[in-house]
């Protein structure tokens, strides 16, 4: 056989083999193209409260359930939260203050009936004061006409209690797929049939093709006591990377200490434990949030070295320092902090008896009456029985102990996405909650902002579906971005200014902020307008900001025209008043 003939036969064989292989490959792709993707209308990444609330809101509508396929992907094990059964008398250290507007939204979805309301507490009053000047502002539900028992200005609840309620609600909605213990490995763009739908590749081998991909932010993890860590959908998540949405922000060089505190009940001649207290110290604000008659939650923002030193102390020392932080003048608190820092640097720890003696000596030097509520060195629970001191409700109850295992801390930062919706190649993606914004917890805005995001996005999806529009299109998502971005940014900026404003003990600044606070405290109508715009009256006031704008302008002018503050009064007055809008929504951890 000639060489030419052999080459000809070889080429024919190779050509035939190639055509067969190509045909087989084509048939394989043709047969698997329909199976390799599971089409979903909405895919939510992140099983924290915001993600669960969005799934709950969408699933609660029969019209949406019948027309949209919804899936939620969470890297953590949510069954631990769904079956969470705390020991009697114990509370988790992660709490949120839900405004009446936020609570109203959850009730509208039907999820609130699954939340254990006995583990929630209304905030009927708030006491906020300057740790340097002691200038104070007080808020009461009665000033708002919210005198219905159990309503209050806001409601404290453990995040786990809310999350568990949302999960139980979703359990009654089988149309919503809950894919837990499942991580997102990567996200690509579908270039074949759907024309740009995001394709979510999961670590269990499943692949979801989404008409709309929602990033709800940090997962709230599997730990039931420690603060959340960055989970499946944090700042460097696959969703954020796919959407190519950058963000801006900074670290506050501040650490938040949280714990669950035990204390005696209020006496018979005092009101119930439904007052939230917050004192602004130069090192950061400290908040006392009621959970039950004998239990409250701590949120103490302070410098990282001090946070580490306080955590290293015995729980009894930290309890004494909490009591002192609400009572002693700032100069003595600064000295106590110095003692604790020095001991920690030397590898030692101050004994509980030693810190109590130091506090007692400081109280005597400041002439604090030992029968006053401001005396904390010697705790006598029996004194709660009988006629209380005249100033007993000006400060929180004395902490007697800290619940075992609840002391924790985490860093604080400001971060805001530059956009809430993806464009171009990253279209059909949207950010809500922690994926879109992170804010200082002093004003309690994290979860409330996230729930407002969810309410708005669910409304946009519902309206688009009713009109026959594409729920993932830029046109559909634009109203969400327009409504929520400015509202969130304005509030975040105010909280940031408030943090910076109270992080100094410079005399002119202290004087200006104190005057603004005291003037505001005397104007009941303006305080009522602030609370009304802050969501205290319910969901109907969520979008109403005109009353707040009037109130803010009035107080800003009062401060700006005050003698001696003309150069800085306008900026400081605006920051004080603007920050108070957020503050009144209730302290909460994010």
C-alpha positions as CSV (number, residue, x, y, z in Angstrom):
1,X,0.0,0.0,0.0
2,X,1.4,3.3,-1.0
3,X,2.2,6.1,1.5
4,X,-0.3,8.3,-0.3
5,X,-3.1,5.8,0.1
6,X,-2.3,5.2,3.8
7,X,-2.3,9.0,4.5
8,X,-5.6,9.4,2.7
9,X,-7.2,6.6,4.8
10,X,-5.8,8.1,8.0
11,X,-7.2,11.5,7.2
12,X,-10.6,10.0,6.4
13,X,-10.5,8.1,9.7
14,X,-9.4,11.2,11.7
15,X,-12.1,13.3,10.0
16,X,-14.8,10.7,10.8
17,X,-13.6,10.4,14.4
18,X,-13.6,14.2,14.8
19,X,-17.1,14.5,13.4
20,X,-18.4,11.7,15.7
21,X,-16.7,13.3,18.7
22,X,-18.1,16.7,17.8
23,X,-21.6,15.2,17.3
24,X,-21.4,13.5,20.6
25,X,-20.2,16.7,22.3
26,X,-23.0,18.6,20.7
27,X,-25.6,16.0,21.8
28,X,-24.1,16.1,25.4
29,X,-24.4,19.9,25.6
30,X,-27.8,19.8,24.0
31,X,-29.0,17.2,26.5
32,X,-27.5,18.8,29.5
33,X,-28.2,22.5,28.7
34,X,-31.7,22.1,30.0
35,X,-30.6,20.2,33.1
36,X,-27.5,21.9,34.2
37,X,-29.4,25.1,35.2
38,X,-32.3,25.4,37.6
39,X,-34.2,28.5,36.7
40,X,-35.3,30.8,39.6
41,X,-37.0,34.1,39.5
42,X,-35.4,35.4,42.7
43,X,-32.3,34.0,44.4
44,X,-31.5,35.5,47.8
45,X,-27.9,35.0,49.1
46,X,-27.6,35.3,52.9
47,X,-29.8,34.0,55.7
48,X,-29.6,36.8,58.1
49,X,-32.7,38.7,59.3
50,X,-32.8,40.9,56.1
51,X,-32.6,37.9,53.7
52,X,-35.1,35.9,55.7
53,X,-37.4,38.9,55.9
54,X,-37.3,39.4,52.1
55,X,-38.1,35.7,51.5
56,X,-40.9,36.0,54.0
57,X,-42.3,39.1,52.5
58,X,-42.3,37.7,49.0
59,X,-43.6,34.3,50.1
60,X,-46.4,35.9,52.1
61,X,-48.1,37.1,48.8
62,X,-50.2,34.4,47.2
63,X,-49.8,36.2,43.8
64,X,-46.0,36.2,44.1
65,X,-46.0,32.5,45.2
66,X,-48.0,31.5,42.2
67,X,-45.9,33.4,39.7
68,X,-42.3,33.4,41.0
69,X,-39.9,30.7,42.0
70,X,-37.9,31.9,45.0
71,X,-34.8,30.4,46.6
72,X,-32.6,31.5,49.6
73,X,-29.0,30.3,49.9
74,X,-27.3,30.3,53.3
75,X,-23.9,28.9,54.1
76,X,-24.7,28.3,57.8
77,X,-26.8,25.8,59.5
78,X,-30.1,27.5,60.1
79,X,-31.7,24.5,61.9
80,X,-29.7,25.5,65.0
81,X,-31.6,28.8,65.0
82,X,-34.9,27.4,64.0
83,X,-34.7,24.9,66.9
84,X,-33.1,27.4,69.3
85,X,-34.5,26.8,72.8
86,X,-32.7,29.1,75.4
87,X,-32.5,28.1,79.0
88,X,-35.1,29.8,81.2
89,X,-34.1,33.3,82.3
90,X,-31.2,33.5,79.7
91,X,-31.0,35.9,76.7
92,X,-28.7,36.1,73.7
93,X,-26.3,39.0,73.6
94,X,-27.3,40.2,70.1
95,X,-30.4,42.4,70.3
96,X,-32.1,44.8,68.0
97,X,-34.5,47.7,68.6
98,X,-37.2,47.5,66.1
99,X,-39.2,50.6,65.3
100,X,-42.9,50.4,65.2
101,X,-42.6,50.8,61.4
102,X,-40.3,47.8,61.2
103,X,-42.5,45.7,63.5
104,X,-45.6,46.7,61.4
105,X,-43.9,45.5,58.3
106,X,-43.1,42.1,59.8
107,X,-46.6,41.8,61.0
108,X,-47.9,42.6,57.5
109,X,-45.9,39.6,56.2
110,X,-47.5,37.3,58.9
111,X,-44.1,36.5,60.4
112,X,-44.5,38.3,63.7
113,X,-47.0,35.8,65.0
114,X,-44.1,33.3,64.9
115,X,-41.8,35.6,67.1
116,X,-41.9,34.9,70.8
117,X,-43.3,38.2,72.0
118,X,-42.7,37.2,75.6
119,X,-39.0,37.5,74.8
120,X,-39.4,41.1,73.5
121,X,-39.6,44.3,75.5
122,X,-41.2,47.7,74.6
123,X,-39.1,50.8,74.9
124,X,-41.5,53.3,76.5
125,X,-38.9,55.9,77.5
126,X,-35.4,56.9,76.6
127,X,-32.7,58.8,78.6
128,X,-29.8,60.1,76.6
129,X,-27.1,62.3,78.1
130,X,-23.6,63.8,77.5
131,X,-21.0,62.1,79.6
132,X,-18.9,65.3,80.0
133,X,-21.5,68.0,80.6
134,X,-24.5,65.8,81.7
135,X,-26.8,67.6,79.3
136,X,-29.8,65.3,78.9
137,X,-32.7,64.7,76.6
138,X,-35.6,62.4,77.6
139,X,-38.2,60.8,75.3
140,X,-41.4,59.2,76.4
141,X,-44.1,57.2,74.4
142,X,-46.7,59.3,76.3
143,X,-45.3,62.4,74.4
144,X,-46.3,60.6,71.2
145,X,-49.7,59.6,72.4
146,X,-48.4,55.9,72.3
147,X,-49.9,55.1,75.7
148,X,-51.3,51.7,74.7
149,X,-49.7,49.2,77.1
150,X,-46.9,47.3,75.5
151,X,-46.6,49.5,72.4
152,X,-43.9,52.0,73.2
153,X,-41.6,53.8,70.8
154,X,-39.8,50.7,69.7
155,X,-39.4,47.0,70.7
156,X,-36.2,45.2,71.9
157,X,-35.8,41.6,70.7
158,X,-33.0,39.2,70.4
159,X,-31.9,38.7,66.8
160,X,-32.2,35.0,67.2
161,X,-35.8,35.4,68.3
162,X,-36.6,37.3,65.2
163,X,-34.6,35.0,62.9
164,X,-36.3,31.9,64.4
165,X,-39.7,33.5,63.9
166,X,-38.9,34.3,60.2
167,X,-37.7,30.7,59.7
168,X,-40.8,29.2,61.2
169,X,-42.9,31.4,59.0
170,X,-40.9,30.3,55.9
171,X,-41.5,26.7,57.0
172,X,-45.2,27.3,56.3
173,X,-44.3,28.5,52.8
174,X,-43.0,25.5,50.9
175,X,-42.9,27.5,47.6
176,X,-39.8,29.3,48.9
177,X,-36.7,27.0,48.7
178,X,-34.4,27.2,51.7
179,X,-30.9,26.0,50.7
180,X,-28.9,26.0,54.0
181,X,-25.4,24.7,54.6
182,X,-24.8,25.6,51.0
183,X,-22.0,27.9,49.9
184,X,-21.8,30.0,46.7
185,X,-18.7,28.9,44.8
186,X,-18.9,31.3,41.9
187,X,-21.3,33.4,39.9
188,X,-21.2,33.6,36.1
189,X,-23.2,35.3,33.4
190,X,-25.5,33.2,31.2
191,X,-24.7,34.0,27.6
192,X,-26.7,31.2,26.0
193,X,-30.5,31.4,26.3
194,X,-31.6,33.9,28.9
195,X,-29.5,36.8,27.8
196,X,-27.5,37.7,30.8
197,X,-29.1,36.1,33.8
198,X,-26.7,35.5,36.7
199,X,-25.8,31.8,37.1
200,X,-25.1,30.8,40.8
201,X,-22.8,27.8,41.2
202,X,-23.3,26.1,44.6
203,X,-20.9,23.7,46.4
204,X,-23.5,20.9,46.4
205,X,-23.3,20.7,42.6
206,X,-26.5,22.6,41.9
207,X,-26.6,25.6,39.6
208,X,-29.3,28.3,39.8
209,X,-30.0,30.7,37.0
210,X,-31.6,33.8,38.5
211,X,-33.8,36.4,36.9
212,X,-33.0,38.6,40.0
213,X,-30.0,37.9,42.3
214,X,-30.3,39.6,45.8
215,X,-27.4,39.9,48.2
216,X,-28.7,40.4,51.7
217,X,-25.3,40.8,53.4
218,X,-23.7,39.0,56.3
219,X,-24.9,35.7,57.4
220,X,-25.8,35.5,61.1
221,X,-23.9,32.2,61.4
222,X,-24.3,29.3,63.6
223,X,-23.0,30.7,66.9
224,X,-25.9,31.5,69.2
225,X,-24.0,33.8,71.5
226,X,-21.1,35.4,69.8
227,X,-21.5,38.4,67.4
228,X,-21.8,37.6,63.7
229,X,-18.7,37.2,61.6
230,X,-18.4,37.8,57.9
231,X,-20.2,34.8,56.3
232,X,-21.1,33.7,52.9
233,X,-22.0,37.0,51.6
234,X,-19.9,39.7,53.2
235,X,-18.0,42.6,51.6
236,X,-15.8,40.2,49.5
237,X,-18.6,37.9,48.6
238,X,-19.2,36.3,45.2
239,X,-22.3,38.4,44.7
240,X,-20.4,41.7,45.4
241,X,-17.6,40.6,43.1
242,X,-20.0,39.6,40.3
243,X,-22.0,42.8,40.6
244,X,-18.7,44.8,40.5
245,X,-20.1,47.3,43.0
246,X,-17.5,49.1,44.9
247,X,-18.0,50.7,48.4
248,X,-16.4,53.4,50.5
249,X,-15.9,53.6,54.2
250,X,-13.5,53.5,57.2
251,X,-12.9,51.8,60.4
252,X,-13.8,53.7,63.6
253,X,-10.9,52.3,65.6
254,X,-13.6,51.3,68.0
255,X,-14.7,48.0,69.5
256,X,-18.2,47.2,70.7
257,X,-18.5,45.1,73.9
258,X,-21.8,43.3,74.2
259,X,-23.1,41.3,77.2
260,X,-26.4,40.2,78.9
261,X,-26.8,41.9,82.3
262,X,-28.7,40.8,85.3
263,X,-30.1,43.3,87.8
264,X,-32.8,43.6,90.5
265,X,-36.3,44.5,89.4
266,X,-37.6,48.0,89.7
267,X,-39.4,48.8,93.0
268,X,-43.1,49.0,93.5
269,X,-43.0,52.8,93.3
270,X,-40.9,52.9,90.1
271,X,-41.9,52.3,86.6
272,X,-41.2,49.0,84.8
273,X,-37.9,48.2,83.2
274,X,-38.9,49.6,79.8
275,X,-36.4,52.6,79.7
276,X,-33.4,52.6,77.4
277,X,-30.4,54.5,78.6
278,X,-27.4,55.8,76.6
279,X,-24.5,57.9,77.8
280,X,-22.0,59.4,75.4
281,X,-18.5,59.2,76.8
282,X,-15.4,60.6,74.9
283,X,-14.3,57.0,74.4
284,X,-17.6,56.0,72.9
285,X,-21.3,55.6,73.9
286,X,-22.6,53.0,76.4
287,X,-26.2,51.7,76.1
288,X,-28.4,49.8,78.5
289,X,-31.3,48.1,76.7
290,X,-34.2,46.4,78.6
291,X,-35.2,42.8,77.8
292,X,-37.2,41.8,80.9
293,X,-37.8,43.0,84.4
294,X,-34.4,41.7,85.6
295,X,-32.4,41.4,82.4
296,X,-30.9,44.0,80.0
297,X,-28.5,44.1,77.2
298,X,-25.2,46.0,77.0
299,X,-23.7,47.7,74.0
300,X,-20.5,49.6,75.0
301,X,-18.5,51.2,72.2
302,X,-14.9,52.0,73.2
303,X,-11.3,52.0,72.1
304,X,-9.8,48.6,71.2
305,X,-7.1,48.5,73.9
306,X,-9.7,49.3,76.6
307,X,-12.2,46.8,75.2
308,X,-9.5,44.0,75.3
309,X,-8.6,45.0,78.9
310,X,-12.2,45.0,80.1
311,X,-12.9,41.6,78.5
312,X,-9.8,40.2,80.2
313,X,-11.1,41.3,83.6
314,X,-13.4,39.1,85.8
315,X,-17.1,39.5,84.9
316,X,-17.6,41.2,88.4
317,X,-15.1,43.9,87.4
318,X,-16.8,44.6,84.1
319,X,-20.2,44.8,85.9
320,X,-18.7,47.4,88.3
321,X,-17.3,49.3,85.4
322,X,-20.7,49.3,83.6
323,X,-22.4,50.7,86.7
324,X,-19.7,53.4,87.1
325,X,-19.8,54.3,83.4
326,X,-23.4,55.4,83.9
327,X,-22.8,57.3,87.1
328,X,-19.4,58.7,87.8
329,X,-18.1,62.0,86.3
330,X,-16.0,61.5,83.2
331,X,-12.8,62.4,84.9
332,X,-13.1,59.5,87.3
333,X,-14.2,57.1,84.6
334,X,-11.0,58.1,82.7
335,X,-8.9,57.3,85.8
336,X,-10.5,53.9,86.2
337,X,-9.9,53.1,82.6
338,X,-6.2,54.0,83.1
339,X,-6.0,51.6,86.1
340,X,-7.5,48.8,84.1
341,X,-5.2,49.4,81.1
342,X,-2.1,49.5,83.2
343,X,-3.0,46.3,84.9
344,X,-3.7,44.6,81.6
345,X,-0.4,45.8,80.1
346,X,1.4,44.3,83.1
347,X,-0.3,41.0,82.5
348,X,-2.4,41.3,85.7
349,X,-6.0,41.9,86.4
350,X,-7.7,44.1,89.0
351,X,-9.7,42.2,91.6
352,X,-13.4,43.0,92.0
353,X,-12.9,44.2,95.6
354,X,-10.1,46.5,94.5
355,X,-12.2,48.2,91.7
356,X,-15.2,48.5,94.1
357,X,-13.0,50.3,96.7
358,X,-11.7,52.6,94.0
359,X,-15.2,53.5,92.8
360,X,-16.3,54.0,96.4
361,X,-13.4,56.4,97.0
362,X,-14.3,58.3,93.8
363,X,-17.9,58.6,94.8
364,X,-16.9,60.1,98.1
365,X,-14.5,62.6,96.4
366,X,-17.4,63.7,94.2
367,X,-19.7,64.0,97.2
368,X,-22.2,61.4,95.8
369,X,-24.8,60.5,98.5
370,X,-24.6,56.8,99.2
371,X,-28.5,56.7,99.3
372,X,-28.6,58.2,95.8
373,X,-29.1,56.1,92.6
374,X,-25.7,57.4,91.5
375,X,-23.9,55.4,94.2
376,X,-22.8,52.0,92.8
377,X,-19.8,50.8,94.8
378,X,-22.0,49.0,97.3
379,X,-24.9,47.2,95.7
380,X,-27.8,46.5,98.1
381,X,-30.6,44.8,96.2
382,X,-32.8,44.9,99.3
383,X,-32.9,48.7,99.0
384,X,-35.1,48.3,95.9
385,X,-37.9,47.5,98.2
386,X,-39.6,50.6,99.6
387,X,-39.5,54.2,98.6
388,X,-36.9,54.7,95.9
389,X,-34.4,57.5,95.7
390,X,-35.7,60.6,93.9
391,X,-33.2,60.1,91.1
392,X,-33.7,56.4,90.7
393,X,-35.0,56.5,87.2
394,X,-32.3,58.9,85.9
395,X,-29.9,56.0,85.6
396,X,-30.4,52.3,84.9
397,X,-30.6,49.6,87.6
398,X,-27.4,48.4,89.2
399,X,-25.9,45.4,87.4
400,X,-25.3,42.5,89.8
401,X,-23.9,40.0,87.4
402,X,-23.3,39.2,83.7
403,X,-24.8,36.1,82.1
404,X,-22.2,33.4,81.5
405,X,-20.8,33.3,78.0
406,X,-22.4,36.5,76.7
407,X,-19.4,38.8,76.9
408,X,-18.0,39.5,73.4
409,X,-16.7,42.3,71.2
410,X,-16.3,43.2,67.6
411,X,-14.9,46.1,65.5
412,X,-17.1,48.9,64.2
413,X,-16.9,50.5,60.8
414,X,-18.7,52.7,58.3
415,X,-19.3,51.2,54.8
416,X,-21.7,52.2,52.1
417,X,-21.9,50.6,48.6
418,X,-21.7,53.1,45.7
419,X,-24.8,51.6,44.1
420,X,-27.5,49.3,45.2
421,X,-28.2,47.7,41.8
422,X,-25.8,46.3,39.2
423,X,-25.6,47.7,35.7
424,X,-24.3,46.4,32.3
425,X,-22.6,43.0,32.6
426,X,-23.6,42.8,36.3
427,X,-27.2,43.6,35.8
428,X,-30.0,41.8,37.6
429,X,-28.3,42.1,40.9
430,X,-29.4,44.1,43.9
431,X,-28.0,44.8,47.4
432,X,-30.0,45.0,50.6
433,X,-29.1,45.2,54.3
434,X,-25.6,44.6,55.3
435,X,-24.5,44.0,51.8
436,X,-25.4,47.6,51.0
437,X,-24.4,49.4,54.3
438,X,-22.8,49.1,57.6
439,X,-23.2,51.8,60.3
440,X,-22.1,52.5,63.8
441,X,-24.6,50.9,66.3
442,X,-25.0,53.9,68.5
443,X,-28.3,54.9,66.7
444,X,-29.7,51.4,66.2
445,X,-30.0,51.7,62.4
446,X,-28.5,48.4,61.1
447,X,-31.5,46.2,61.1
448,X,-34.1,48.9,60.7
449,X,-32.4,50.2,57.6
450,X,-32.2,46.6,56.3
451,X,-35.9,46.0,56.9
452,X,-36.8,49.2,55.1
453,X,-34.7,48.1,52.2
454,X,-36.6,44.8,52.1
455,X,-40.0,46.4,52.4
456,X,-39.2,48.7,49.4
457,X,-37.7,46.0,47.2
458,X,-40.6,43.6,47.9
459,X,-43.0,46.4,46.9
460,X,-41.1,47.1,43.7
461,X,-41.1,43.4,42.8
462,X,-44.8,43.1,43.5
463,X,-45.7,46.1,41.4
464,X,-43.5,45.0,38.5
465,X,-45.2,41.6,38.6
466,X,-48.6,43.1,38.6
467,X,-47.8,45.2,35.6
468,X,-46.3,42.3,33.7
469,X,-42.8,43.8,33.8
470,X,-39.4,42.0,34.2
471,X,-38.7,41.9,37.9
472,X,-34.9,41.9,37.3
473,X,-34.7,44.8,34.8
474,X,-32.9,48.0,35.6
475,X,-36.2,49.9,35.2
476,X,-37.9,47.8,37.8
477,X,-35.0,48.1,40.3
478,X,-34.3,51.8,39.8
479,X,-37.2,53.0,42.1
480,X,-35.7,50.9,44.9
481,X,-32.3,52.4,44.5
482,X,-33.7,55.9,44.3
483,X,-35.8,55.6,47.4
484,X,-33.4,53.7,49.7
485,X,-29.9,55.1,48.8
486,X,-30.5,58.7,49.7
487,X,-32.5,57.8,52.8
488,X,-29.8,55.4,54.1
489,X,-26.9,57.8,53.2
490,X,-28.5,60.7,54.9
491,X,-29.1,58.7,58.1
492,X,-25.6,57.1,58.0
493,X,-24.0,60.5,57.6
494,X,-25.9,61.8,60.6
495,X,-24.9,58.9,62.7
496,X,-21.3,59.3,61.7
497,X,-21.4,63.0,62.6
498,X,-23.0,62.2,65.9
499,X,-20.2,59.7,66.7
500,X,-17.5,62.2,65.8
501,X,-19.3,65.0,67.6
502,X,-19.3,63.1,70.9
503,X,-15.8,61.6,70.6
504,X,-14.2,64.8,71.9
505,X,-14.1,66.6,75.2
506,X,-13.0,70.0,73.7
507,X,-14.8,72.6,75.8
508,X,-16.3,74.7,72.9
509,X,-17.7,71.6,71.2
510,X,-19.0,70.2,74.5
511,X,-20.7,73.5,75.2
512,X,-22.3,73.7,71.8
513,X,-23.6,70.1,71.7
514,X,-24.9,70.4,75.3
515,X,-26.8,73.5,74.6
516,X,-28.4,72.0,71.5
517,X,-29.4,68.9,73.5
518,X,-30.9,71.0,76.3
519,X,-32.8,73.3,74.0
520,X,-34.2,70.3,72.1
521,X,-35.3,68.7,75.4
522,X,-37.4,71.7,76.2
523,X,-39.3,71.6,72.9
524,X,-41.8,68.9,73.2
525,X,-43.4,69.5,69.8
526,X,-40.1,69.1,68.1
527,X,-39.3,66.0,70.0
528,X,-42.6,64.5,69.0
529,X,-42.0,65.4,65.3
530,X,-38.6,63.7,65.5
531,X,-40.1,60.5,66.9
532,X,-42.9,60.6,64.4
533,X,-40.5,60.8,61.5
534,X,-38.3,58.1,63.1
535,X,-41.0,55.5,62.7
536,X,-42.3,55.4,66.3
537,X,-45.9,55.7,65.1
538,X,-45.8,52.8,62.7
539,X,-45.4,51.9,59.0
540,X,-47.5,54.8,57.8
541,X,-44.8,57.3,58.7
542,X,-41.9,55.4,57.1
543,X,-41.6,57.8,54.2
544,X,-42.6,61.0,56.0
545,X,-39.6,63.2,56.6
546,X,-41.2,66.7,56.3
547,X,-41.8,67.0,60.1
548,X,-38.2,66.1,60.8
549,X,-36.9,68.6,58.3
550,X,-38.8,71.4,60.0
551,X,-37.6,70.3,63.5
552,X,-34.0,70.0,62.4
553,X,-34.0,73.4,60.8
554,X,-35.5,75.0,63.9
555,X,-33.1,73.6,66.4
556,X,-30.1,74.2,64.0
557,X,-31.0,77.9,63.9
558,X,-31.2,78.1,67.7
559,X,-27.7,76.6,68.1
560,X,-26.3,78.6,65.2
561,X,-27.3,82.0,66.5
562,X,-26.2,81.3,70.1
563,X,-23.6,83.7,71.4
564,X,-20.1,82.2,71.1
565,X,-21.0,79.4,68.7
566,X,-21.5,81.3,65.5
567,X,-18.5,79.9,63.9
568,X,-19.2,76.2,64.6
569,X,-22.8,76.3,65.8
570,X,-24.4,75.6,62.4
571,X,-22.4,72.5,61.7
572,X,-22.5,71.1,65.3
573,X,-26.2,72.0,65.7
574,X,-27.0,70.2,62.5
575,X,-25.0,67.2,63.5
576,X,-26.7,67.0,66.9
577,X,-30.2,67.3,65.6
578,X,-29.6,65.1,62.5
579,X,-28.0,62.4,64.6
580,X,-30.9,62.4,67.0
581,X,-33.3,61.3,64.3
582,X,-31.4,58.0,64.1
583,X,-30.8,57.8,67.8
584,X,-34.5,57.8,68.4
585,X,-35.0,54.8,66.3
586,X,-33.5,52.8,69.1
587,X,-30.0,51.4,69.9
588,X,-29.3,48.1,68.0
589,X,-26.3,45.9,67.1
590,X,-25.4,45.2,63.3
